[in-house]
């Protein structure tokens, strides 16, 4: 499977994740989000940036929803709950967020 982006063919897995994380850019993330019917806000970007930081700076860690809740509570200076994250990424904050962040598909189950 592949998508066309800025005159290039970007290879993806059958489930829509990037085959090569080097292909990712913020502009491509916007297109990936649009395909998921998500319009990215600053809070979306905060989650995406966090997921990318954890993956690339922390031994390819893919945080679960509970970990994302804690990180976003710290980052936003407010109590964040699961609903807040699912409002941003309805299909699963770690998985759908990870897809838009250009990360490999997570193989773990559930958010908790």
C-alpha positions as CSV (number, residue, x, y, z in Angstrom):
1,X,0.0,0.0,0.0
2,X,1.2,3.5,-0.7
3,X,0.1,7.1,-0.6
4,X,1.0,10.0,-2.9
5,X,2.5,13.0,-1.1
6,X,4.2,16.0,-2.6
7,X,5.0,14.2,-5.8
8,X,6.4,11.2,-4.0
9,X,5.1,7.7,-3.3
10,X,5.2,6.9,0.4
11,X,5.1,3.2,1.2
12,X,2.8,2.1,4.0
13,X,1.9,-1.2,5.6
14,X,-1.5,-2.8,4.8
15,X,-2.9,-1.1,7.9
16,X,-1.7,2.4,6.8
17,X,1.4,2.8,9.0
18,X,4.6,4.3,7.4
19,X,7.0,1.6,6.2
20,X,9.9,4.0,6.7
21,X,9.8,6.4,9.6
22,X,12.3,8.6,7.7
23,X,9.4,9.5,5.4
24,X,7.5,11.3,8.2
25,X,7.1,15.1,8.3
26,X,4.7,17.4,10.0
27,X,3.1,18.1,6.6
28,X,2.7,14.3,6.0
29,X,1.2,14.0,9.5
30,X,-1.5,16.5,8.5
31,X,-2.4,14.4,5.5
32,X,-2.4,11.2,7.5
33,X,-4.7,12.8,10.1
34,X,-7.0,14.0,7.3
35,X,-7.3,10.4,6.1
36,X,-8.4,9.6,9.6
37,X,-10.8,12.5,9.6
38,X,-8.9,14.4,12.3
39,X,-8.0,18.1,12.1
40,X,-4.8,18.5,14.1
41,X,-4.8,21.1,16.9
42,X,-2.0,22.0,19.3
43,X,-3.1,19.3,21.7
44,X,-2.9,16.7,18.9
45,X,0.6,17.9,18.1
46,X,1.5,17.7,21.8
47,X,0.5,14.0,21.8
48,X,2.2,13.3,18.5
49,X,5.5,15.0,19.6
50,X,5.4,13.1,22.9
51,X,4.9,9.8,21.1
52,X,7.8,10.5,18.7
53,X,10.0,11.6,21.6
54,X,9.3,8.4,23.5
55,X,9.9,6.3,20.5
56,X,13.1,7.9,19.2
57,X,14.6,9.0,22.5
58,X,13.5,6.2,24.8
59,X,14.5,2.9,23.2
60,X,11.5,2.7,20.8
61,X,9.0,3.0,23.7
62,X,5.4,3.1,22.6
63,X,3.5,4.5,25.6
64,X,0.0,3.2,26.4
65,X,-2.9,5.4,27.1
66,X,-2.3,5.6,30.8
67,X,1.2,6.8,30.3
68,X,0.1,9.4,27.7
69,X,-2.5,10.7,30.2
70,X,0.1,11.3,32.8
71,X,2.5,13.0,30.3
72,X,-0.2,15.2,28.9
73,X,-1.4,16.1,32.4
74,X,2.1,17.3,33.1
75,X,2.5,19.0,29.8
76,X,-0.8,20.8,29.8
77,X,-0.8,21.6,33.6
78,X,-4.3,20.1,34.0
79,X,-5.9,16.8,34.9
80,X,-6.3,14.8,31.7
81,X,-8.6,11.8,31.5
82,X,-9.0,9.0,29.0
83,X,-12.0,10.7,27.3
84,X,-9.9,13.8,26.6
85,X,-7.4,11.6,24.6
86,X,-10.1,9.6,22.9
87,X,-11.7,12.9,21.8
88,X,-8.4,13.7,20.1
89,X,-7.7,10.2,18.7
90,X,-11.0,8.2,18.7
91,X,-9.6,4.9,17.6
92,X,-6.9,4.8,20.3
93,X,-4.5,7.6,21.4
94,X,-1.4,5.4,21.3
95,X,-2.2,3.5,18.1
96,X,-4.0,6.1,16.0
97,X,-1.8,8.8,17.4
98,X,1.3,6.6,16.6
99,X,0.1,6.1,13.0
100,X,-0.2,9.9,12.5
101,X,3.2,10.3,14.3
102,X,4.8,8.0,11.7
103,X,5.7,5.3,14.1
104,X,5.5,1.5,13.6
105,X,2.3,-0.2,14.5
106,X,2.1,-1.1,18.2
107,X,1.6,-4.8,18.9
108,X,0.4,-4.5,22.4
109,X,-3.3,-4.6,23.4
110,X,-5.5,-2.0,25.1
111,X,-4.8,1.3,26.7
112,X,-4.3,0.2,30.2
